[in-house]
Amino acid sequence: MGHVSLASLLVCLWLLGGGHGGLGGLGETLGELHSEFAVSLYQSLSATDNDSNLILSPLSVSVSLGLLQFGARGRTLVQLEEALKYDANGKTRDFLLRVQGDVGNSSQSAAVRVACGLFIQRGTPLCPAFTQHYQNLTPPAHTLPNQPMWGNSSGWAEPPGDPVRWAEPQMALVSTVAFRGTWQKQFQHAETQSLPFTLADGTVSKVPMMYQATDVLFGQFHMSGTPEHRYTVLELPYLGGSVGLLLVLPGDRKIPLSHLEPQLSARTLATWEAGLRRTKMDVFLPRFRIQKRVDLRSVLSSLGVSDIFDPAVADFRGISGGNCEGLYVSQAVHEAKVEVTEDGTKAGAATGKCGHLRMFYGGRGLWLSKSSSRTPIFILRTQLGLEVLFTTPRSFLPLDHNQ
């Protein structure tokens, strides 16, 4: 398997918060387009998988598909461009170059990072322009930590995971997401107590509930179509201010989250940003862990991205130079894990296996009030308006103090 690795330069451009400057309207435009894709992806997944935990990193998915854009041609490229809503060979390339100097300046108190690697079956001829393209965008000082190629007697080189053997020329698109954030004001362990909590499926159970009185950004908004119904949005910040956690909850306890999810849109997210006001609140958050593995093929196909999974029609001549027919993505698997604790500091790591797009999220953060201890929608977002994570816990494992 050949290996084309991307540096932090390529993937961290989606993650930079405010305070770096120099991005101007270009970064804002890409942020708006990413929000549109993020919401579409979340709504598609929630419509097909509404009975279990929903954890999704739109950021990781968009970065991975953006990587494929550079090597896609014909209808395959058109599908990716229409889903992502931007041309990877235009403004995105300029954006990559303009943020190059900002890569190493992420806040140590709230660092978000996505890394991508493309693994291609050994012996597949690669287009020189494709490899040169990434070499030009990859300063040596910012290359990813060396990823070993897991070789074996058959001549394959595989990322870690279950062994995979391919009869056709396939690709492994491996994406990792990591978030490390410290609450702007940490929760005290002594304030945590066992309290009833209502999950999205209506189940009530006692969970370790964290508490603090703190300053947050808060707002109330009307539901479109039913203006008599309101929902609330709260943002709980991390140190540094470049990343915050949005928590969205219907105002009426009788209204399920399924009625709120269709309200999400890029315009709605922008409205929240403009309508939140700083206030002091009593905040209760459950301490828990959830994880989820999702097959993205049907979700991406519902968004019009289907050719990449079909060896008969997938067109990746930009990668193989037209010398290898049938090159396609065999699977797209999204894996994520979320942990919520008092101090808010967590590092995430991920690996992928051949033929798979595989992701991991590790982070800390949530919101509730004691009188309405029920599950909201959680959205981890940067100041550039980039949605790193959506999650809706319908069941979870409470974390004890010693975990």
C-alpha positions in Angstrom: 0.0 0.0 0.0 1.3 3.4 -0.9 1.0 6.2 1.7 0.3 9.8 1.2 0.2 11.7 4.5 -1.2 15.1 5.2 0.4 17.6 7.5 -1.2 19.5 10.3 -1.3 22.4 7.8 -3.9 20.7 5.6 -6.3 19.6 8.3 -5.8 22.2 11.1 -7.0 25.0 8.9 -10.5 23.9 9.7 -9.9 24.1 13.4 -8.2 27.5 14.1 -10.2 29.7 16.4 -10.2 33.4 16.6 -7.1 35.4 17.5 -4.9 34.3 14.6 -6.0 36.9 12.1 -5.2 37.1 8.5 -8.0 34.9 7.3 -10.4 37.6 6.4 -13.6 36.8 4.5 -12.1 33.7 2.9 -12.1 31.8 6.2 -15.6 33.1 7.1 -16.9 31.9 3.7 -15.5 28.4 4.2 -16.9 28.4 7.7 -20.4 29.1 6.4 -20.1 26.4 3.8 -18.9 23.9 6.3 -21.9 24.8 8.6 -24.2 23.9 5.7 -22.5 20.6 5.2 -22.3 19.9 8.9 -26.1 20.4 9.5 -27.0 18.4 6.4 -24.8 15.5 7.6 -26.2 15.6 11.1 -29.8 15.7 10.0 -29.3 12.9 7.5 -27.8 10.7 10.2 -30.4 11.6 12.9 -33.2 10.7 10.4 -31.8 7.2 9.8 -30.5 6.4 13.3 -32.8 8.0 15.9 -32.9 5.1 18.4 -29.3 5.2 19.7 -26.6 7.6 20.7 -25.7 10.1 17.9 -22.1 11.3 17.8 -20.8 12.9 14.6 -17.8 15.0 13.7 -18.8 16.9 10.6 -15.3 18.4 10.6 -13.6 15.1 10.3 -15.9 13.9 7.5 -15.6 17.2 5.5 -11.8 17.1 5.8 -11.7 13.6 4.6 -14.0 14.3 1.6 -12.0 17.4 0.9 -8.9 15.2 0.6 -10.7 13.0 -1.9 -11.7 16.1 -4.0 -8.1 16.7 -5.0 -7.9 13.3 -6.7 -11.5 13.0 -8.0 -12.5 13.7 -11.5 -15.7 13.7 -13.6 -19.0 13.0 -11.9 -17.2 11.8 -8.7 -15.7 15.2 -8.3 -19.0 16.9 -9.0 -20.8 14.9 -6.3 -18.1 15.9 -3.7 -18.2 19.5 -4.7 -22.0 19.7 -4.5 -22.1 18.0 -1.1 -19.3 20.1 0.4 -20.4 23.2 -1.5 -16.9 24.3 -2.4 -14.2 23.7 -5.0 -11.1 22.2 -3.4 -8.9 23.6 -6.2 -9.9 27.2 -5.7 -10.3 29.1 -2.5 -9.5 26.2 -0.3 -6.0 26.0 -1.7 -5.5 29.7 -1.0 -6.9 29.2 2.5 -4.4 26.4 3.1 -1.5 28.6 2.2 -2.7 31.6 4.1 -3.1 29.7 7.4 0.3 28.0 7.1 1.9 30.3 9.7 -0.9 29.8 12.2 -0.6 26.0 12.5 1.7 26.0 15.6 -0.1 28.7 17.4 -3.2 26.9 18.7 -4.2 27.6 22.3 -2.8 25.0 24.7 -6.0 25.4 26.8 -8.4 24.4 24.0 -6.7 22.6 21.1 -8.7 20.9 18.3 -6.8 18.9 15.7 -7.8 16.7 12.8 -5.3 14.6 10.9 -5.8 12.8 7.6 -3.9 10.1 5.8 -4.6 8.3 2.5 -3.5 4.7 2.3 -3.5 3.2 -1.2 -3.0 -0.4 -2.2 0.7 -1.1 -2.7 1.6 -1.3 -6.4 -1.0 1.3 -7.4 0.7 3.9 -9.6 0.2 7.4 -8.1 -0.1 10.5 -10.2 3.1 12.7 -9.7 0.9 15.8 -9.6 -1.1 14.4 -6.8 1.8 13.6 -4.6 3.6 16.9 -5.5 0.5 18.8 -4.6 0.6 17.6 -1.0 4.4 18.0 -0.7 3.9 21.6 -1.7 1.3 22.0 1.1 3.3 20.2 3.7 6.1 22.1 5.3 8.6 19.6 6.9 8.2 21.3 10.3 4.5 20.5 10.3 4.4 16.9 9.1 2.4 14.4 11.1 4.2 12.1 13.5 5.6 9.2 11.6 2.9 6.6 11.1 4.3 3.1 10.8 3.2 1.0 7.9 2.0 -2.3 9.3 3.5 -4.7 6.8 2.8 -8.4 6.5 3.9 -11.4 4.4 1.4 -10.6 1.6 3.0 -7.3 0.9 0.2 -5.2 2.3 0.7 -2.2 4.6 -2.3 -1.5 6.8 -3.3 1.0 9.5 -4.0 -0.7 12.8 -7.2 -2.7 13.1 -8.7 -5.9 11.8 -6.9 -7.4 8.8 -8.4 -6.5 5.5 -7.6 -8.1 2.1 -8.7 -6.5 -1.1 -9.3 -8.2 -4.4 -9.6 -4.8 -6.1 -7.6 -1.6 -6.0 -9.0 0.2 -3.0 -8.1 3.1 -0.7 -8.1 3.6 3.1 -9.0 7.2 4.0 -8.0 7.5 7.7 -9.1 10.5 9.7 -8.5 11.3 13.4 -10.1 14.0 15.5 -8.8 15.1 18.9 -10.1 17.7 21.2 -8.4 18.9 24.4 -10.3 21.6 26.3 -10.2 23.0 29.8 -13.3 24.7 31.0 -13.0 28.4 31.4 -14.3 27.7 35.0 -13.8 24.1 36.1 -16.4 22.1 38.0 -15.4 21.2 41.5 -15.5 17.4 42.3 -17.0 18.2 45.8 -20.1 19.7 44.1 -20.9 16.6 42.1 -23.9 14.6 43.4 -26.2 11.8 42.2 -29.4 13.3 40.6 -32.2 12.1 38.3 -31.5 12.7 34.6 -33.9 12.2 31.7 -32.4 10.8 28.5 -33.6 11.6 25.0 -35.6 8.3 24.9 -37.5 9.3 28.1 -35.6 7.0 30.4 -34.9 8.4 33.9 -31.8 7.3 35.9 -29.6 8.8 38.5 -26.2 10.0 37.2 -23.3 12.0 38.7 -24.3 15.6 38.1 -21.7 18.3 38.2 -22.5 21.8 39.3 -21.2 25.3 39.2 -22.5 28.9 39.1 -20.8 30.6 36.2 -21.0 33.1 33.4 -22.3 31.7 30.1 -23.7 32.9 26.8 -27.5 32.2 26.8 -30.4 32.9 24.5 -34.0 31.9 23.7 -35.3 31.4 20.2 -38.7 30.7 18.5 -39.1 27.5 16.6 -39.9 28.1 12.9 -43.5 27.0 12.0 -44.5 26.9 15.7 -43.5 30.4 17.1 -45.4 29.6 20.3 -42.7 27.1 21.1 -39.2 28.2 22.2 -35.9 26.5 22.6 -32.9 27.6 24.6 -29.2 27.8 23.6 -26.3 28.0 26.0 -22.6 28.2 25.2 -20.1 27.0 27.8 -16.7 28.3 27.0 -13.2 26.7 27.2 -10.1 28.5 28.3 -8.8 30.8 25.6 -12.2 31.5 24.1 -11.5 30.0 20.7 -13.7 26.9 21.3 -17.1 26.7 23.0 -19.8 24.1 23.5 -23.3 24.9 22.4 -26.2 23.2 24.1 -29.6 23.3 22.6 -32.8 22.2 24.4 -36.6 22.7 23.8 -38.1 25.0 26.3 -41.1 22.7 26.8 -40.3 19.4 28.4 -43.0 17.7 26.3 -41.2 18.6 23.0 -38.8 15.9 21.9 -35.4 16.6 20.4 -36.7 15.1 17.1 -38.8 18.2 16.7 -35.9 20.5 17.3 -33.3 18.8 15.0 -35.1 19.9 11.8 -34.7 23.5 13.0 -30.9 23.3 12.6 -29.4 25.2 9.6 -26.3 27.3 8.8 -28.5 30.4 9.1 -29.9 29.2 12.5 -26.4 28.7 13.8 -25.5 32.3 12.7 -28.6 33.6 14.4 -27.6 31.9 17.7 -24.2 33.5 17.5 -25.7 37.0 17.2 -28.5 36.4 19.7 -26.6 34.9 22.7 -26.1 37.2 25.7 -23.7 36.8 28.7 -25.5 35.9 31.9 -24.7 34.0 35.2 -26.4 30.7 35.6 -26.5 27.6 37.8 -25.2 24.9 35.5 -25.7 21.2 36.1 -24.0 18.7 33.7 -23.9 15.0 33.9 -20.5 13.3 34.0 -20.6 10.5 31.5 -19.0 8.6 28.6 -20.6 7.6 25.3 -19.3 6.2 22.1 -20.6 5.3 18.7 -19.6 3.6 15.4 -21.5 4.5 12.3 -21.4 3.3 8.7 -21.4 6.5 6.6 -22.0 5.0 3.2 -25.8 5.4 3.3 -25.6 8.8 5.0 -23.2 10.2 2.3 -25.2 8.5 -0.4 -28.3 10.4 0.8 -26.3 13.6 0.3 -25.5 12.7 -3.2 -22.0 11.2 -2.6 -22.3 7.7 -4.0 -19.8 7.2 -6.8 -16.8 7.0 -4.5 -18.1 3.7 -3.2 -18.7 2.0 -6.6 -15.7 0.5 -8.3 -17.5 0.6 -11.6 -18.0 4.4 -11.7 -15.6 5.9 -9.1 -13.3 8.3 -10.9 -10.0 8.9 -9.1 -7.8 9.5 -12.1 -6.3 12.5 -10.2 -4.7 10.0 -7.8 -3.8 7.1 -10.1 -3.2 9.1 -13.2 -5.6 6.9 -15.1 -3.3 4.0 -14.8 -5.5 2.0 -12.4 -9.1 1.4 -13.1 -11.6 0.6 -10.3 -9.9 2.6 -7.5 -12.6 3.4 -5.0 -13.4 3.8 -1.3 -14.7 0.5 0.0 -16.1 1.6 3.4 -16.6 4.8 5.4 -16.8 4.2 9.1 -17.1 6.9 11.7 -16.1 6.2 15.3 -16.4 8.7 18.1 -16.1 8.8 21.9 -17.1 11.6 24.2 -16.2 11.9 27.9 -17.5 14.6 30.2 -15.8 15.3 33.6 -15.3 18.2 36.0 -11.9 19.5 34.8 -12.7 19.4 31.1 -9.2 18.3 30.0 -9.0 15.3 27.6 -6.8 14.2 24.7 -8.3 12.0 22.0 -6.6 9.7 19.6 -7.7 7.5 16.7 -6.5 5.0 14.2 -8.0 3.6 11.0 -7.9 0.4 9.1 -7.6 -0.4 5.4 -10.7 0.5 3.4 -12.1 2.5 6.2 -12.6 6.1 7.1 -12.3 6.0 10.9 -12.6 8.8 13.4 -12.3 9.4 17.2 -13.4 12.3 19.2 -12.2 12.9 22.8 -13.4 15.9 24.7 -15.2 17.3 27.7 -18.2 19.5 28.0 -22.1 19.9 28.3 -25.0 21.9 29.9 -28.3 21.6 31.8 -30.3 23.1 34.7 -31.3 21.1 37.7 -35.0 21.6 37.0 -34.7 20.4 33.4 -32.2 17.6 33.7 -32.7 16.1 30.2 -30.6 15.6 27.1 -29.9 18.5 24.8 -28.1 18.6 21.5 -24.4 19.3 22.0 -22.4 21.2 19.3 -18.7 21.8 19.7 -17.8 24.9 17.7 -14.8 27.1 17.0 -14.9 30.9 16.7 -14.6 30.6 12.9 -18.0 28.8 13.0 -16.6 25.3 12.3 -18.7 22.5 13.8 -16.3 20.0 15.2 -18.9 17.7 16.8 -22.6 17.1 17.1 -23.8 14.6 19.8 -27.2 13.6 21.2 -26.9 11.1 24.0 -29.9 8.7 24.2 -28.1 6.4 26.6 -24.7 6.7 28.3 -22.3 5.2 30.9 -22.1 7.5 34.0 -18.5 8.1 35.0 -17.5 7.5 38.6 -15.0 9.8 40.3 -12.2 7.3 39.9 -12.7 6.8 36.1 
